[in-house]
Amino acid sequence: MKSRFAAYATGINWGIYSPNECRELEELNPREGGDIYLTPMNMTTKPSLTEFSEDKSNDNNDKTAV
């Protein structure tokens, strides 16, 4: 049982399984929000630098010089 739950945790954390898929394997009822797949933050792409620089330049345009 311990190794099965460890495998579920790994699968959920790496986005292989949703929590509800693991609950179904254990014959448990689904939970609200349990159909979401997680994505590790180190496995995502970084935000576009152009979007960031555009946001920063718009912030400066709102200020008036004295």
Backbone as CSV, one residue per row, in Angstrom:
resi,resn,N_x,N_y,N_z,CA_x,CA_y,CA_z,C_x,C_y,C_z
1,MET,0.827,-1.191,0.000,0.000,0.000,0.000,0.873,1.258,0.000
2,LYS,1.941,1.266,0.792,2.810,2.440,0.880,3.438,2.754,-0.478
3,SER,3.917,1.729,-1.176,4.554,1.973,-2.477,3.525,2.399,-3.523
4,ARG,2.299,1.916,-3.403,1.236,2.321,-4.332,0.922,3.802,-4.151
5,PHE,0.802,4.250,-2.903,0.524,5.664,-2.650,1.711,6.540,-3.043
6,ALA,2.916,6.044,-2.880,4.097,6.794,-3.327,4.071,6.947,-4.847
7,ALA,3.654,5.904,-5.547,3.538,5.979,-7.009,2.451,6.973,-7.405
8,TYR,1.333,6.985,-6.687,0.268,7.965,-6.966,0.793,9.384,-6.768
9,ALA,1.492,9.606,-5.659,2.011,10.945,-5.361,2.966,11.405,-6.457
10,THR,3.835,10.519,-6.898,4.760,10.863,-7.975,3.998,11.171,-9.255
11,GLY,3.015,10.343,-9.578,2.220,10.556,-10.786,1.443,11.858,-10.757
12,ILE,0.890,12.201,-9.604,0.138,13.460,-9.470,1.091,14.646,-9.558
13,ASN,2.214,14.573,-8.844,3.167,15.694,-8.830,3.784,15.967,-10.194
14,TRP,3.950,14.943,-11.019,4.531,15.116,-12.349,3.481,15.306,-13.429
15,GLY,2.217,15.367,-13.059,1.166,15.616,-14.037,0.795,14.407,-14.872
16,ILE,1.160,13.225,-14.422,0.815,12.002,-15.142,-0.623,11.606,-14.831
17,TYR,-1.013,11.737,-13.575,-2.372,11.426,-13.122,-3.003,12.661,-12.496
18,SER,-4.320,12.721,-12.535,-5.037,13.712,-11.732,-5.356,13.039,-10.394
19,PRO,-5.582,13.819,-9.346,-5.944,13.207,-8.066,-7.175,12.300,-8.170
20,ASN,-8.154,12.700,-8.970,-9.357,11.879,-9.086,-9.094,10.549,-9.783
21,GLU,-8.127,10.504,-10.684,-7.784,9.224,-11.309,-7.243,8.255,-10.263
22,CYS,-6.407,8.751,-9.370,-5.868,7.902,-8.309,-6.961,7.504,-7.327
23,ARG,-7.873,8.419,-7.043,-8.991,8.095,-6.150,-9.859,6.997,-6.762
24,GLU,-10.045,7.071,-8.072,-10.847,6.049,-8.750,-10.173,4.681,-8.656
25,LEU,-8.855,4.642,-8.777,-8.124,3.381,-8.651,-8.279,2.776,-7.258
26,GLU,-8.494,3.627,-6.259,-8.694,3.175,-4.880,-10.171,3.029,-4.528
27,GLU,-11.042,3.124,-5.545,-12.495,3.013,-5.373,-13.035,4.055,-4.392
28,LEU,-12.500,5.276,-4.481,-12.968,6.400,-3.675,-13.740,7.360,-4.566
29,ASN,-14.626,8.136,-3.962,-15.389,9.128,-4.716,-14.474,10.261,-5.165
30,PRO,-14.784,10.862,-6.314,-13.975,12.007,-6.760,-14.172,13.194,-5.831
31,ARG,-13.199,14.081,-5.824,-13.322,15.302,-5.022,-13.387,16.499,-5.957
32,GLU,-13.981,17.568,-5.491,-14.108,18.782,-6.286,-12.721,19.339,-6.600
33,GLY,-12.492,19.666,-7.853,-11.199,20.191,-8.275,-10.139,19.124,-8.469
34,GLY,-10.517,17.878,-8.371,-9.552,16.785,-8.461,-9.221,16.335,-9.866
35,ASP,-9.755,17.013,-10.877,-9.450,16.649,-12.259,-8.373,17.547,-12.862
36,ILE,-7.704,18.317,-12.028,-6.642,19.222,-12.461,-5.323,18.450,-12.504
37,TYR,-4.581,18.635,-13.585,-3.251,18.044,-13.701,-2.219,19.089,-13.292
38,LEU,-1.317,18.702,-12.405,-0.273,19.615,-11.948,0.877,19.644,-12.949
39,THR,1.579,20.754,-13.002,2.784,20.889,-13.818,3.881,21.443,-12.929
40,PRO,4.982,20.709,-12.777,6.075,21.232,-11.961,6.581,22.556,-12.518
41,MET,6.861,23.508,-11.646,7.283,24.843,-12.073,8.591,24.810,-12.859
42,ASN,9.463,23.853,-12.561,10.723,23.789,-13.294,10.562,23.135,-14.666
43,MET,9.334,22.752,-15.018,9.072,22.138,-16.317,8.223,23.040,-17.207
44,THR,8.061,24.303,-16.841,7.265,25.232,-17.638,8.193,26.208,-18.350
45,THR,7.637,26.907,-19.320,8.428,27.922,-20.008,8.333,29.226,-19.239
46,LYS,9.361,30.040,-19.362,9.330,31.325,-18.667,8.475,32.306,-19.458
47,PRO,7.916,33.296,-18.790,7.074,34.273,-19.489,7.876,35.030,-20.542
48,SER,7.190,35.491,-21.536,7.832,36.235,-22.616,8.451,37.516,-22.077
49,LEU,9.682,37.771,-22.441,10.356,38.987,-21.979,9.743,40.225,-22.610
50,THR,9.200,40.103,-23.819,8.582,41.272,-24.451,7.326,41.684,-23.706
51,GLU,6.557,40.719,-23.222,5.364,41.060,-22.439,5.764,41.805,-21.178
52,PHE,6.824,41.337,-20.524,7.276,41.964,-19.291,7.762,43.385,-19.559
53,SER,8.550,43.563,-20.612,9.083,44.897,-20.890,7.978,45.854,-21.320
54,GLU,6.955,45.364,-22.034,5.829,46.224,-22.410,5.069,46.682,-21.175
55,ASP,4.875,45.772,-20.226,4.179,46.137,-18.991,4.964,47.202,-18.232
56,LYS,6.270,47.060,-18.171,7.105,48.018,-17.450,7.081,49.383,-18.136
57,SER,7.137,49.396,-19.473,7.145,50.683,-20.173,5.806,51.392,-20.019
58,ASN,4.714,50.657,-19.940,3.402,51.272,-19.726,3.292,51.878,-18.336
59,ASP,3.948,51.258,-17.357,3.934,51.806,-16.002,4.618,53.167,-15.968
60,ASN,5.686,53.320,-16.716,6.428,54.584,-16.730,5.662,55.676,-17.460
61,ASN,4.821,55.316,-18.415,4.065,56.309,-19.178,2.974,56.969,-18.344
62,ASP,2.544,56.302,-17.285,1.480,56.852,-16.453,1.976,57.980,-15.552
63,LYS,3.271,58.062,-15.340,3.833,59.079,-14.449,4.137,60.337,-15.255
64,THR,3.890,61.466,-14.681,4.188,62.736,-15.361,5.422,63.361,-14.736
65,ALA,6.205,64.000,-15.566,7.415,64.666,-15.078,7.029,65.978,-14.421
66,VAL,7.777,66.352,-13.409,7.487,67.594,-12.710,8.476,68.660,-13.075
